[in-house]
Every structure is written in C-alpha cells, then in structure tokens.
C-alpha cells in the first residue's frame, strides 16, 4: 500500500476534524488548542491548524503542540502569508476526509469537554440536519465583559435565517463534511467573511439546528484580529460577489432579491458614512437597486438619494436629524 492510500485510510477513521485558522493569536492560541485536546468522545478527533505566517509567537506555540501530539494535530506548512480567504479554504480542504468538520478560530476557545460528542450525537440521530451550532459567550477582551452571543432558544434555522441573520458564531459550528466537499473552491470569489459564506452554503442545502441554551465556547472580541480594523467598503463589495456566486445554489428568488437589496444598501451606506476612497461600481448597482426596491417604502427613497448623491446627502441627512432632535427637546 502506497503512502497516499495509507494516509487516506487513516483519515477515513477520523469522525471529526477541527478546522483552526490562526494569525497573530499568541494571547489565545494555546487555550484554543487545549480546548480541542480536552474533548472526550467515543470517536477519533483530529485538529488541523492553518497558521498563516504570523509575526508573533503563534507559529512557535502551534509547533510545540504539534510535536507533542503528532497523532492528534496536523500543522499546515506556512512559508508565506496566504490571507484569510486562502488560509481558511486550504485548512478546510485538509479536513475534508473526516465525517464532520468543526470550527474553532485560534483566538476563541471551547470550554466544555463534551461539546463534540453532544453535536455528533445530535447529527447522527437527526439526518435531516446538515449542521449544528450552539450559543457562545461573547467576551469583550478590552472591557472583560461577558454577554450572550445569540438568542436563548433552541430552533431549526432555515435558509432565510441563515441568509438574513447571524444567530451563532462559527466557534460553535459543525458541518457534515460531504456538504463541504461540494464547495467549488476554485470558482469562489475572494472574500474574508468565510463564516458568513459557510452559513449561507449550509442554508442552500438544508437545515441547521441551533441550541441557544447550550454554551460550549467563548468568542473573544478584540482589536488584534482580522475584524479589528476592517475595510467595510471592500467587505460589502465582497458580500455582493458572494451573493452572486450563491445565486446558482439558492432556490428562492425573492429571498435572493431581499438579501441582495440589503447588501447594496449596506455598501452605499458604508461608502457615504466612511467616505472611503475605494471605488465602487455605482451605476450598475443603481439600476439593480431600482429593479429590486419598492418605492412605497420611505427607507428605499432615502437610500436611492444616498446612492445618487453619496456623502453630501448623508451629511445633509445627518444635520437634519440633529436639528429635529434639538427642536423636539425645545418643544
């Protein structure tokens, strides 16, 4: 038996592969790794770390644990920075031979040793669900304050839920690998909102069970991560590209129009409020906005003016709102 077949046979025994991307996560990566290693389950678990050429000690910490647990941790080669999109999908690709793929970014942490066992038990018993997620603790690292990330209810999430909301954080997500293998990664547009894409991809193919009463992880919100200083214009443009790609998989034209219209609104609002020099394709989106929008709604008229006149209209509307507040207070 050659090495490739041996590796494939070994990989097929893995029930859950944990996808962990890491970049400059020195403060958190050890906790993230330990949270995976502490899992107690009646199946095999592998951790795949996509460390993206960090400039701090993240790589060294990952190497230490990979050497200590060679049968449990696979650390992907990192001789250059791949960027969020490429790093996420190269790590996911390395996880695909398992039955399920779970996600834990390098700056988050699992806090319950039975997390994976609970999720796998559910998916094994409920074949109609493509994925499972749960509530997490939202921890603001700057203020050291905790809150609930999602709603405190257990419910099925439909395609509309997954396209229009953000009920859960990716640190709680586990997906059937057969669904992930269907992603045509070579055809994907570039984006950094990979968690948003995964949510929508699941929505295009089935249901997700969300348990809002279960808290198995902590999401750390801090200024050091990739989302700490985002370029909102580029992110909104990437959202539109993502939706264009997903249209071929979404069998709900009215939902597509609703989500697409909101994405166009978000792009123009960000452009006007931030006054970013990043260029946007204004006129094609204007025509699309007019085609999708119902102008019996006042908000759509407001956004049409925002699309047409940009920042000057935004500033004028902002001033008028201040004047309205002053008048209301003086009455």
Backbone as numpy.savetxt, mean C-alpha at the origin, in Angstrom:
# Nx Ny Nz CAx CAy CAz Cx Cy Cz
18.96 -34.57 -9.36 18.10 -33.37 -9.36 18.99 -32.12 -9.36
18.75 -31.19 -10.33 19.60 -30.01 -10.37 19.19 -29.02 -9.29
20.03 -27.97 -9.13 19.81 -27.02 -8.03 18.49 -26.28 -8.17
18.10 -25.91 -9.40 16.87 -25.15 -9.60 15.65 -25.96 -9.17
15.63 -27.26 -9.54 14.51 -28.11 -9.16 14.48 -28.33 -7.66
15.64 -28.44 -7.05 15.71 -28.62 -5.61 15.17 -27.40 -4.90
15.58 -26.22 -5.38 15.10 -24.98 -4.76 13.59 -24.86 -4.91
13.06 -25.20 -6.09 11.63 -25.13 -6.33 10.87 -26.07 -5.40
11.41 -27.29 -5.23 10.76 -28.27 -4.35 10.75 -27.78 -2.91
11.87 -27.19 -2.47 11.93 -26.66 -1.11 10.96 -25.50 -0.93
10.91 -24.62 -1.94 10.04 -23.45 -1.85 8.58 -23.86 -1.76
8.22 -24.96 -2.45 6.83 -25.39 -2.48 6.34 -25.84 -1.11
7.25 -26.16 -0.20 6.87 -26.56 1.14 6.49 -25.37 2.01
6.85 -24.18 1.58 6.61 -22.99 2.39 5.15 -22.57 2.28
4.48 -22.52 3.40 3.07 -22.13 3.41 2.93 -20.61 3.29
3.73 -19.88 4.09 3.66 -18.41 4.07 5.06 -17.84 3.86
5.15 -16.97 2.88 6.38 -16.20 2.67 6.08 -14.76 3.03
6.92 -14.18 3.85 6.72 -12.80 4.32 7.56 -11.86 3.49
6.90 -10.93 2.84 7.56 -9.93 2.00 7.89 -8.71 2.85
9.19 -8.45 3.04 9.61 -7.30 3.84 10.55 -6.42 3.03
10.12 -5.20 2.73 11.00 -4.24 2.06 11.56 -3.29 3.11
12.82 -2.92 2.92 13.48 -2.10 3.93 14.42 -1.10 3.27
14.37 0.13 3.77 15.31 1.16 3.32 15.48 2.19 4.44
16.69 2.29 4.95 16.99 3.23 6.04 16.05 3.03 7.24
15.92 1.79 7.67 15.04 1.43 8.77 15.81 0.97 10.00
16.97 1.55 10.23 17.80 1.13 11.36 17.04 1.11 12.68
16.18 2.08 12.90 15.47 2.19 14.18 14.42 1.09 14.37
14.00 0.46 13.27 12.85 -0.45 13.36 13.11 -1.86 12.84
14.10 -2.05 11.99 14.22 -3.30 11.24 14.41 -4.52 12.14
15.13 -4.38 13.23 15.33 -5.53 14.13 14.01 -5.99 14.72
13.16 -5.03 15.12 11.85 -5.38 15.66 10.98 -6.04 14.61
11.06 -5.55 13.37 10.27 -6.13 12.28 10.67 -7.58 12.04
11.96 -7.84 11.99 12.45 -9.21 11.77 12.06 -10.13 12.93
12.23 -9.66 14.14 11.89 -10.48 15.32 10.40 -10.80 15.36
9.57 -9.85 14.90 8.13 -10.08 14.87 7.75 -11.23 13.96
8.51 -11.43 12.89 8.28 -12.55 11.99 8.84 -13.84 12.58
10.05 -13.75 13.11 10.70 -14.95 13.66 9.95 -15.54 14.85
9.21 -14.72 15.59 8.52 -15.23 16.78 7.21 -15.95 16.45
6.81 -15.96 15.17 5.54 -16.59 14.81 5.53 -18.07 15.14
4.45 -18.51 15.77 4.25 -19.91 16.09 3.15 -20.46 15.21
3.50 -21.46 14.39 2.53 -21.99 13.43 2.85 -23.45 13.13
1.85 -24.17 12.63 2.05 -25.57 12.26 2.42 -25.71 10.79
3.04 -24.69 10.25 3.49 -24.71 8.86 4.80 -23.93 8.75
5.43 -24.07 7.59 6.73 -23.43 7.39 6.57 -21.98 6.95
7.40 -21.10 7.51 7.37 -19.67 7.21 8.75 -19.24 6.74
8.80 -18.46 5.68 10.06 -17.89 5.22 9.94 -16.37 5.15
10.98 -15.69 5.54 11.05 -14.23 5.45 11.99 -13.85 4.32
11.48 -13.06 3.37 12.30 -12.54 2.28 12.44 -11.03 2.48
13.68 -10.56 2.61 13.93 -9.14 2.85 14.51 -8.50 1.60
13.80 -7.50 1.10 14.29 -6.71 -0.02 14.89 -5.42 0.51
16.13 -5.51 0.95 16.82 -4.32 1.50 17.37 -3.53 0.31
17.03 -2.23 0.27 17.25 -1.44 -0.95 18.45 -0.51 -0.86
19.61 -1.06 -0.52 20.86 -0.31 -0.54 20.80 0.91 0.38
20.46 0.64 1.64 20.30 1.71 2.62 21.61 2.44 2.87
21.49 3.68 3.33 22.67 4.49 3.66 22.97 4.45 5.15
22.16 3.73 5.92 22.41 3.59 7.36 22.83 2.13 7.64
22.52 1.63 8.81 22.96 0.28 9.19 21.92 -0.81 8.92
20.89 -0.50 8.16 19.83 -1.47 7.90 20.39 -2.76 7.29
21.26 -2.61 6.28 21.81 -3.79 5.60 22.58 -4.68 6.57
23.39 -4.08 7.42 24.20 -4.86 8.35 23.33 -5.64 9.33
22.24 -5.03 9.79 21.32 -5.71 10.71 20.65 -6.89 10.01
20.23 -6.66 8.78 19.60 -7.74 8.00 20.57 -8.89 7.75
21.81 -8.56 7.44 22.83 -9.59 7.20 23.07 -10.41 8.45
23.08 -9.74 9.60 23.29 -10.44 10.87 22.22 -11.51 11.09
20.96 -11.15 10.89 19.87 -12.11 11.12 19.80 -13.16 10.02
20.14 -12.79 8.78 20.14 -13.76 7.69 21.19 -14.85 7.92
22.33 -14.48 8.48 23.37 -15.46 8.80 22.98 -16.31 9.99
22.27 -15.71 10.93 21.86 -16.43 12.13 20.72 -17.41 11.85
19.84 -17.05 10.88 18.70 -17.90 10.55 18.67 -18.18 9.04
19.66 -18.90 8.51 19.76 -19.12 7.06 18.61 -19.93 6.47
17.95 -20.75 7.29 16.84 -21.55 6.80 15.50 -20.82 6.85
15.49 -19.65 7.48 14.24 -18.91 7.64 14.24 -17.56 6.92
15.44 -17.02 6.68 15.53 -15.67 6.10 16.31 -15.70 4.79
15.74 -15.11 3.77 16.44 -14.89 2.51 16.62 -13.38 2.32
17.85 -12.94 2.28 18.15 -11.52 2.08 18.55 -11.31 0.62
17.78 -10.52 -0.10 18.05 -10.31 -1.51 19.29 -9.45 -1.71
20.00 -9.72 -2.77 21.21 -8.97 -3.10 20.86 -7.50 -3.30
21.75 -6.64 -2.83 21.50 -5.20 -2.95 22.81 -4.47 -3.22
23.08 -4.26 -4.51 24.30 -3.55 -4.92 24.00 -2.16 -5.45
22.69 -1.82 -5.46 22.27 -0.49 -5.89 20.88 -0.23 -5.35
20.45 1.01 -5.42 19.10 1.35 -4.97 18.11 1.11 -6.11
17.11 0.27 -5.87 16.13 -0.08 -6.89 14.96 0.90 -6.95
14.70 1.61 -5.86 13.51 2.44 -5.78 12.33 1.63 -5.27
11.31 2.31 -4.76 10.20 1.62 -4.08 9.52 0.60 -4.98
9.10 1.03 -6.17 8.34 0.15 -7.06 9.13 -1.13 -7.38
10.34 -0.97 -7.89 11.13 -2.13 -8.30 11.52 -3.02 -7.12
11.79 -2.39 -5.99 12.18 -3.18 -4.82 11.01 -4.01 -4.30
9.82 -3.41 -4.28 8.64 -4.14 -3.81 8.39 -5.36 -4.69
8.41 -5.16 -6.00 8.02 -6.26 -6.89 9.12 -7.31 -7.06
10.38 -6.93 -6.89 11.41 -7.98 -6.91 11.31 -8.83 -5.64
10.91 -8.21 -4.54 10.75 -8.96 -3.29 9.52 -9.86 -3.36
8.43 -9.31 -3.90 7.22 -10.12 -4.08 7.50 -11.32 -4.97
8.26 -11.09 -6.05 8.59 -12.18 -6.98 9.34 -13.30 -6.27
10.19 -12.94 -5.33 10.95 -13.95 -4.59 10.08 -14.72 -3.60
8.85 -14.25 -3.38 7.94 -14.89 -2.42 6.89 -15.77 -3.10
6.83 -15.76 -4.41 5.66 -16.29 -5.11 5.48 -17.79 -5.08
6.49 -18.56 -4.72 6.36 -20.01 -4.72 5.66 -20.56 -3.48
5.33 -19.69 -2.55 4.63 -20.11 -1.34 3.12 -20.20 -1.62
2.37 -20.64 -0.62 0.90 -20.69 -0.75 0.29 -19.32 -0.49
0.86 -18.61 0.48 0.38 -17.28 0.84 1.56 -16.32 0.94
1.28 -15.04 0.69 2.28 -13.99 0.89 1.73 -12.99 1.90
2.49 -12.78 2.97 2.14 -11.77 3.98 3.12 -10.61 3.85
2.74 -9.46 4.41 3.54 -8.25 4.21 3.85 -7.59 5.56
5.12 -7.20 5.69 5.53 -6.42 6.86 6.69 -5.55 6.42
6.46 -4.26 6.32 7.54 -3.36 5.93 8.57 -3.26 7.05
9.78 -2.87 6.69 10.88 -2.89 7.64 10.79 -1.90 8.78
9.82 -1.00 8.72 9.66 -0.05 9.83 8.38 -0.29 10.62
7.76 -1.46 10.41 6.58 -1.84 11.19 6.89 -3.11 11.97
5.93 -3.59 12.74 6.23 -4.76 13.58 4.96 -5.55 13.88
5.08 -6.89 13.84 4.01 -7.78 14.30 4.19 -8.01 15.79
3.08 -8.00 16.53 3.17 -8.09 17.99 2.43 -9.30 18.55
1.86 -10.13 17.69 1.16 -11.33 18.16 1.78 -12.55 17.49
2.21 -13.51 18.28 2.93 -14.67 17.75 2.02 -15.64 16.99
0.69 -15.44 17.10 -0.24 -16.32 16.40 -0.89 -15.62 15.20
-0.36 -14.48 14.81 -0.94 -13.71 13.71 -1.11 -14.54 12.44
-0.02 -15.13 11.96 -0.07 -15.87 10.70 -0.93 -17.13 10.81
-0.85 -17.80 11.94 -1.67 -19.00 12.13 -3.15 -18.64 12.05
-3.52 -17.55 12.68 -4.92 -17.10 12.66 -5.37 -16.79 11.23
-4.54 -16.08 10.48 -4.93 -15.68 9.13 -4.99 -16.87 8.18
-4.02 -17.75 8.27 -4.02 -18.93 7.41 -5.20 -19.83 7.73
-5.49 -20.02 9.00 -6.66 -20.83 9.38 -7.93 -20.28 8.74
-8.05 -18.97 8.76 -9.25 -18.35 8.17 -9.32 -18.60 6.67
-8.23 -18.34 5.97 -8.23 -18.50 4.51 -8.37 -19.96 4.08
-7.83 -20.86 4.86 -7.97 -22.28 4.55 -9.43 -22.72 4.69
-10.14 -22.12 5.64 -11.53 -22.50 5.89 -12.52 -21.70 5.05
-12.07 -20.63 4.42 -12.97 -19.74 3.67 -12.38 -19.45 2.29
-12.61 -20.37 1.38 -11.97 -20.31 0.07 -12.47 -19.15 -0.79
-13.62 -18.55 -0.44 -14.14 -17.47 -1.27 -13.34 -16.17 -1.11
-12.52 -16.10 -0.06 -11.73 -14.90 0.18 -10.34 -15.03 -0.44
-9.92 -13.97 -1.11 -8.59 -13.94 -1.71 -7.52 -13.45 -0.73
-7.96 -12.75 0.30 -7.00 -12.14 1.22 -7.64 -11.89 2.57
-6.80 -11.61 3.54 -7.26 -11.31 4.90 -6.41 -10.17 5.46
-7.05 -9.30 6.23 -6.34 -8.21 6.90 -7.00 -7.96 8.25
-6.33 -7.21 9.07 -6.86 -6.93 10.41 -6.51 -5.50 10.81
-7.00 -5.09 11.94 -6.70 -3.76 12.44 -5.26 -3.72 12.97
-4.70 -2.53 13.05 -3.36 -2.35 13.61 -3.35 -1.09 14.47
-2.36 -1.01 15.32 -2.14 0.21 16.10 -1.35 1.21 15.28
-1.88 2.41 15.17 -1.20 3.51 14.47 -0.37 4.26 15.51
0.94 4.15 15.40 1.82 4.78 16.39 2.56 5.94 15.76
2.30 7.15 16.26 3.02 8.34 15.82 4.34 8.37 16.59
5.43 8.10 15.89 6.74 8.00 16.54 7.18 9.34 17.12
6.78 10.43 16.46 7.19 11.76 16.93 6.55 12.12 18.25
5.24 11.86 18.38 4.51 12.22 19.60 4.34 11.05 20.55
4.69 9.83 20.06 4.53 8.60 20.85 3.07 8.37 21.25
2.17 8.75 20.38 0.73 8.56 20.62 0.23 7.39 19.78
-0.67 6.59 20.35 -1.26 5.45 19.67 -2.73 5.70 19.37
-3.18 5.16 18.25 -4.59 5.20 17.90 -4.91 3.99 17.02
-6.19 3.79 16.74 -6.59 2.69 15.87 -6.42 3.11 14.42
-5.83 2.25 13.61 -5.69 2.58 12.20 -7.03 2.47 11.47
-7.77 1.39 11.74 -9.02 1.14 11.02 -10.22 1.09 11.93
-11.37 0.83 11.31 -12.62 0.75 12.05 -12.67 -0.51 12.89
-13.44 -0.48 13.96 -13.49 -1.58 14.92 -14.61 -2.55 14.60
-14.71 -2.95 13.36 -15.74 -3.89 12.94 -15.11 -4.99 12.08
-15.74 -6.15 12.07 -15.32 -7.25 11.20 -16.27 -7.29 10.01
-15.72 -7.25 8.79 -16.61 -7.29 7.64 -15.87 -7.68 6.36
-16.64 -8.14 5.39 -16.10 -8.42 4.08 -15.86 -7.10 3.34
-14.73 -7.00 2.67 -14.45 -5.82 1.86 -14.63 -6.19 0.39
-15.51 -5.46 -0.27 -15.80 -5.70 -1.68 -14.86 -4.87 -2.55
-15.04 -4.99 -3.85 -14.21 -4.24 -4.79 -14.37 -2.74 -4.56
-15.58 -2.27 -4.27 -15.78 -0.84 -4.03 -15.05 -0.38 -2.77
-15.10 -1.19 -1.72 -14.38 -0.86 -0.49 -12.88 -0.72 -0.76
-12.35 -1.63 -1.55 -10.90 -1.68 -1.78 -10.44 -0.61 -2.77
-11.34 -0.09 -3.59 -10.99 0.96 -4.52 -11.22 2.36 -3.95
-12.11 2.50 -3.00 -12.48 3.84 -2.53 -12.06 4.13 -1.09
-11.57 3.14 -0.36 -11.20 3.37 1.03 -9.83 2.84 1.37
-9.42 3.07 2.60 -8.14 2.55 3.10 -8.40 2.02 4.50
-9.09 0.87 4.55 -9.58 0.33 5.81 -8.48 -0.25 6.67
-7.42 -0.76 6.03 -6.38 -1.46 6.78 -5.00 -1.05 6.25
-3.98 -1.38 7.03 -2.60 -1.10 6.61 -1.98 -2.39 6.09
-1.01 -2.25 5.19 -0.41 -3.41 4.53 0.30 -4.34 5.51
0.71 -3.84 6.67 1.38 -4.70 7.66 0.45 -5.81 8.16
-0.84 -5.69 7.89 -1.81 -6.71 8.31 -2.23 -7.65 7.19
-1.74 -7.43 5.99 -2.27 -8.11 4.81 -1.61 -9.45 4.52
-2.42 -10.44 4.16 -1.94 -11.71 3.63 -2.81 -12.07 2.42
-2.19 -12.52 1.34 -2.87 -12.77 0.06 -2.51 -14.16 -0.45
-3.42 -14.79 -1.13 -3.12 -16.06 -1.79 -2.08 -15.81 -2.89
-1.02 -16.57 -2.89 0.07 -16.35 -3.84 -0.35 -16.55 -5.28
-1.32 -17.43 -5.53 -1.77 -17.66 -6.89 -2.33 -16.38 -7.51
-2.90 -15.51 -6.68 -3.41 -14.23 -7.17 -2.26 -13.28 -7.48
-1.24 -13.29 -6.65 -0.08 -12.42 -6.87 0.67 -12.83 -8.13
0.72 -14.13 -8.40 1.42 -14.61 -9.60 0.76 -14.14 -10.89
-0.49 -13.72 -10.80 -1.20 -13.25 -11.99 -0.84 -11.81 -12.37
-0.13 -11.10 -11.50 0.22 -9.71 -11.79 1.24 -9.65 -12.92
0.92 -8.98 -14.03 1.89 -8.85 -15.13 2.88 -7.73 -14.81
3.86 -8.03 -13.98 4.75 -6.99 -13.44 5.49 -6.22 -14.53
5.76 -6.86 -15.66 6.48 -6.17 -16.74 5.61 -5.13 -17.44
4.31 -5.19 -17.23 3.39 -4.26 -17.88 2.94 -3.13 -16.96
3.32 -3.20 -15.70 2.84 -2.21 -14.74 3.45 -0.83 -14.98
2.64 0.23 -14.85 3.23 1.57 -14.85 3.99 1.79 -13.55
4.87 2.76 -13.53 5.64 3.03 -12.31 4.77 3.72 -11.27
4.83 3.25 -10.04 4.15 3.93 -8.94 4.84 3.52 -7.64
4.64 4.35 -6.60 5.21 4.01 -5.29 4.13 3.59 -4.30
2.85 3.78 -4.66 1.76 3.35 -3.79 1.47 1.88 -4.02
2.44 1.03 -3.71 2.30 -0.40 -4.00 1.23 -1.05 -3.14
1.04 -0.56 -1.92 0.00 -1.12 -1.07 -1.38 -0.81 -1.64
-1.54 0.40 -2.17 -2.82 0.75 -2.80 -3.09 -0.17 -4.00
-2.06 -0.42 -4.79 -2.22 -1.30 -5.95 -2.63 -2.70 -5.52
-1.99 -3.25 -4.49 -2.31 -4.59 -4.03 -3.76 -4.68 -3.56
-4.22 -3.65 -2.83 -5.62 -3.62 -2.39 -6.56 -3.69 -3.59
-6.28 -2.87 -4.60 -7.14 -2.82 -5.77 -7.05 -4.11 -6.58
-5.87 -4.69 -6.64 -5.69 -5.95 -7.37 -6.54 -7.05 -6.75
-6.53 -7.11 -5.42 -7.38 -8.08 -4.73 -8.85 -7.79 -5.05
-9.24 -6.52 -5.02 -10.62 -6.14 -5.30 -11.09 -6.55 -6.68
-10.19 -6.51 -7.64 -10.54 -6.90 -9.01 -10.80 -8.40 -9.13
-10.35 -9.17 -8.15 -10.41 -10.63 -8.28 -11.23 -11.32 -7.19
-11.72 -10.57 -6.21 -12.52 -11.23 -5.19 -12.64 -10.43 -3.91
-12.98 -11.13 -2.84 -13.25 -10.49 -1.55 -12.04 -10.55 -0.62
-12.02 -9.62 0.31 -11.02 -9.60 1.38 -11.77 -9.55 2.71
-11.34 -10.37 3.66 -11.94 -10.32 5.00 -11.11 -9.42 5.89
-11.78 -8.45 6.51 -11.10 -7.53 7.42 -11.65 -7.74 8.83
-10.74 -7.96 9.79 -11.12 -8.11 11.19 -10.65 -6.89 11.97
-11.58 -6.00 12.19 -11.25 -4.75 12.88 -11.09 -4.89 14.37
-11.46 -6.05 14.90 -11.35 -6.27 16.34 -10.05 -6.95 16.72
-9.23 -7.29 15.73 -7.94 -7.95 15.98 -6.80 -6.96 15.73
-5.91 -6.84 16.72 -4.74 -5.96 16.60 -3.48 -6.80 16.73
-2.91 -7.16 15.58 -1.75 -8.05 15.57 -0.46 -7.34 15.18
-0.51 -6.03 14.96 0.68 -5.33 14.45 0.64 -3.85 14.81
1.80 -3.21 14.64 1.93 -1.76 14.84 2.47 -1.13 13.57
1.79 -0.10 13.12 2.27 0.71 12.00 2.94 1.95 12.57
4.22 2.12 12.28 4.97 3.28 12.77 4.91 4.42 11.76
4.34 5.51 12.17 4.30 6.70 11.32 5.44 7.61 11.73
6.37 7.88 10.80 7.54 8.68 11.13 7.99 9.46 9.91
8.89 10.39 10.11 9.32 11.28 9.04 10.49 10.72 8.23
10.99 9.54 8.61 12.17 9.01 7.94 11.83 8.14 6.74
10.57 7.69 6.65 10.20 6.75 5.59 9.97 7.40 4.25
9.62 6.55 3.28 9.41 7.02 1.92 8.24 7.98 1.83
7.26 7.83 2.74 6.09 8.71 2.71 6.28 9.97 3.54
7.47 10.14 4.12 7.70 11.30 4.96 7.72 12.61 4.19
8.33 12.61 3.01 8.38 13.83 2.20 7.98 13.50 0.77
6.71 13.15 0.55 6.29 12.71 -0.78 6.09 13.88 -1.73
6.25 13.62 -3.02 5.87 14.57 -4.04 4.44 14.23 -4.44
3.49 14.98 -3.91 2.09 14.61 -4.07 1.63 14.71 -5.52
2.22 15.60 -6.29 1.82 15.71 -7.70 2.16 14.42 -8.44
3.39 13.96 -8.28 3.81 12.74 -8.96 3.01 11.52 -8.47
2.71 11.48 -7.17 1.93 10.37 -6.63 0.54 10.35 -7.25
-0.09 11.52 -7.37 -1.43 11.59 -7.97 -1.39 11.20 -9.45
-0.34 11.59 -10.14 -0.20 11.17 -11.54 -0.03 9.66 -11.64
0.73 9.11 -10.71 0.92 7.66 -10.69 -0.39 6.94 -10.37
-1.22 7.54 -9.51 -2.53 6.96 -9.22 -3.37 6.84 -10.49
-3.32 7.87 -11.32 -4.07 7.84 -12.58 -3.55 6.75 -13.51
-2.23 6.62 -13.59 -1.63 5.57 -14.42 -2.02 4.19 -13.91
-2.04 4.03 -12.59 -2.43 2.77 -11.98 -3.87 2.41 -12.33
-4.77 3.41 -12.26 -6.18 3.17 -12.58 -6.35 2.80 -14.05
-5.59 3.44 -14.93 -5.67 3.11 -16.35 -5.30 1.65 -16.58
-4.28 1.19 -15.86 -3.86 -0.21 -15.98 -4.94 -1.15 -15.45
-5.51 -0.82 -14.31 -6.47 -1.70 -13.66 -7.83 -1.74 -14.36
-8.08 -0.79 -15.24 -9.38 -0.76 -15.91 -9.66 -2.07 -16.66
-8.62 -2.67 -17.19 -8.79 -3.92 -17.92 -9.17 -5.10 -17.04
-9.06 -4.94 -15.71 -9.37 -6.02 -14.78 -10.62 -5.72 -13.95
-11.10 -4.50 -14.03 -12.24 -4.06 -13.21 -13.52 -4.15 -14.02
-14.42 -5.03 -13.62 -15.67 -5.22 -14.35 -16.79 -4.34 -13.78
-16.48 -3.07 -13.55 -17.47 -2.14 -13.02 -17.13 -0.75 -13.53
-17.73 -0.38 -14.66 -17.40 0.89 -15.30 -17.80 2.09 -14.45
-18.95 2.01 -13.77 -19.38 3.13 -12.94 -18.42 3.37 -11.77
-17.90 2.29 -11.18 -16.93 2.42 -10.11 -15.64 3.02 -10.65
-15.22 2.57 -11.82 -14.01 3.13 -12.43 -14.16 4.63 -12.63
-15.29 5.05 -13.15 -15.52 6.48 -13.41 -15.47 7.27 -12.11
-16.08 6.72 -11.06 -16.11 7.40 -9.76 -14.70 7.57 -9.20
-13.92 6.48 -9.21 -12.57 6.53 -8.65 -11.66 7.39 -9.52
-11.81 7.28 -10.82 -11.00 8.08 -11.75 -11.28 9.57 -11.58
-12.55 9.93 -11.44 -12.92 11.33 -11.24 -12.30 11.88 -9.96
-12.37 11.11 -8.89 -11.77 11.54 -7.63 -10.26 11.68 -7.74
-9.63 10.79 -8.52 -8.17 10.88 -8.71 -7.80 12.14 -9.49
-8.61 12.49 -10.49 -8.37 13.73 -11.24 -8.53 14.94 -10.33
-9.57 14.93 -9.50 -9.77 16.02 -8.54 -8.58 16.15 -7.60
-8.12 15.02 -7.09 -6.99 15.05 -6.16 -5.73 15.62 -6.81
-5.52 15.27 -8.08 -4.35 15.77 -8.79 -4.40 17.29 -8.93
-5.52 17.81 -9.37 -5.61 19.25 -9.58 -5.65 20.02 -8.27
-6.25 19.44 -7.25 -6.24 20.09 -5.94 -4.81 20.18 -5.40
-4.07 19.08 -5.51 -2.67 19.07 -5.06 -1.84 20.05 -5.86
-2.06 20.10 -7.16 -1.31 21.01 -8.02 -1.55 22.46 -7.64
-2.80 22.80 -7.35 -3.14 24.20 -7.01 -2.71 24.57 -5.60
-2.85 23.64 -4.67 -2.54 23.96 -3.27 -1.05 23.96 -2.98
-0.31 23.08 -3.65 1.13 22.98 -3.41 1.92 23.91 -4.33
1.32 24.25 -5.47 1.99 25.08 -6.47 3.29 24.43 -6.93
3.19 23.15 -7.29 4.36 22.39 -7.70 4.74 22.70 -9.14
6.04 22.74 -9.44 6.48 22.96 -10.82 6.36 21.73 -11.70
6.00 20.57 -11.10 5.87 19.34 -11.87 4.75 19.51 -12.89
5.02 19.31 -14.19 3.98 19.51 -15.21 2.92 18.42 -15.16
1.69 18.79 -15.49 0.60 17.83 -15.58 -0.09 18.00 -16.94
-0.63 16.89 -17.44 -1.33 16.94 -18.72 -2.74 17.48 -18.47
-2.86 18.80 -18.55 -4.08 19.47 -18.10 -5.28 19.24 -19.02
-5.12 19.44 -20.31 -6.28 19.48 -21.20 -6.91 18.11 -21.44
-6.15 17.05 -21.63 -6.81 15.74 -21.74 -7.59 15.37 -20.47
-7.04 15.75 -19.31 -7.73 15.46 -18.05 -8.95 16.34 -17.88
-8.89 17.57 -18.41 -10.06 18.45 -18.37 -11.22 17.82 -19.14
-10.94 17.31 -20.33 -11.98 16.68 -21.14 -12.54 15.44 -20.44
-11.65 14.69 -19.80 -12.09 13.50 -19.07 -12.94 13.89 -17.87
-12.54 14.95 -17.20 -13.28 15.44 -16.04 -14.70 15.84 -16.47
-14.82 16.58 -17.56 -16.12 17.02 -18.05 -16.99 15.82 -18.43
-16.38 14.80 -19.00 -17.12 13.60 -19.42 -17.63 12.82 -18.21
-16.84 12.78 -17.13 -17.20 11.99 -15.96 -18.08 12.74 -14.96
-17.92 14.05 -14.86 -18.53 14.81 -13.76 -20.00 15.14 -14.04
-20.78 15.16 -12.97 -22.15 15.64 -13.03 -22.16 17.06 -12.49
-22.55 18.01 -13.34 -22.43 19.41 -12.93 -23.68 19.93 -12.22
-24.50 18.99 -11.77 -25.57 19.36 -10.84 -25.01 19.45 -9.42
-23.76 18.97 -9.25 -23.11 19.05 -7.94 -22.20 20.28 -7.89
-22.36 21.06 -6.83 -21.59 22.29 -6.71 -20.09 22.03 -6.61
-19.72 20.92 -5.96 -18.29 20.62 -5.81 -17.62 20.38 -7.16
-18.36 19.80 -8.10 -17.78 19.56 -9.42 -17.57 20.86 -10.18
-18.46 21.82 -9.99 -18.27 23.13 -10.61 -17.04 23.81 -10.02
-16.89 23.67 -8.69 -15.72 24.25 -8.01 -14.44 23.65 -8.57
-14.44 22.33 -8.75 -13.24 21.67 -9.27 -13.01 22.00 -10.74
-14.06 22.22 -11.50 -13.89 22.62 -12.89 -13.13 23.95 -12.96
-13.51 24.89 -12.10 -12.79 26.17 -12.03 -11.34 25.95 -11.60
-11.14 25.01 -10.69 -9.78 24.72 -10.22 -8.94 24.14 -11.36
-9.55 23.27 -12.17 -8.85 22.69 -13.31 -8.50 23.78 -14.32
-9.45 24.69 -14.58 -9.26 25.71 -15.60 -8.26 26.79 -15.19
-8.36 27.23 -13.93 -7.60 28.41 -13.52 -6.48 28.12 -12.52
-6.46 26.91 -11.96 -5.34 26.49 -11.13 -5.16 27.27 -9.84
-3.92 27.58 -9.53 -3.59 28.19 -8.25 -4.26 29.54 -7.99
-4.38 30.43 -8.98 -5.07 31.70 -8.71 -6.49 31.50 -8.18
-7.22 30.54 -8.77 -8.58 30.28 -8.29 -8.54 29.69 -6.88
-7.58 28.79 -6.62 -7.44 28.20 -5.29 -7.19 29.29 -4.25
-6.31 30.22 -4.56 -5.99 31.30 -3.63 -7.19 32.20 -3.40
-7.93 32.51 -4.48 -9.13 33.34 -4.37 -10.17 32.65 -3.50
-10.41 31.36 -3.73 -11.39 30.63 -2.95 -10.97 30.56 -1.49
-9.67 30.44 -1.24 -9.15 30.39 0.13 -9.41 31.73 0.84
-9.19 32.82 0.14 -9.44 34.15 0.71 -10.92 34.36 1.00
-11.78 33.93 0.08 -13.23 34.07 0.26 -13.72 33.27 1.46
-13.14 32.09 1.68 -13.52 31.29 2.84 -13.15 32.00 4.14
-11.97 32.63 4.15 -11.55 33.38 5.35 -12.50 34.54 5.62
-12.90 35.22 4.55 -13.83 36.35 4.70 -15.17 35.86 5.24
-15.65 34.73 4.73 -16.92 34.15 5.21 -16.84 33.83 6.70
-15.71 33.30 7.15 -15.56 32.98 8.57 -15.57 34.24 9.42
-14.88 35.28 8.96 -14.85 36.54 9.70 -16.24 37.14 9.82
-17.00 37.12 8.70 -18.37 37.66 8.69 -19.25 36.86 9.62
-19.11 35.53 9.60 -19.92 34.69 10.46 -19.65 34.95 11.94
-18.38 35.18 12.29 -18.02 35.44 13.67 -18.56 36.79 14.15
-18.59 37.78 13.25 -19.02 39.15 13.62 -20.52 39.34 13.61
-21.27 38.32 13.16 -22.72 38.47 13.13 -23.31 38.39 14.53
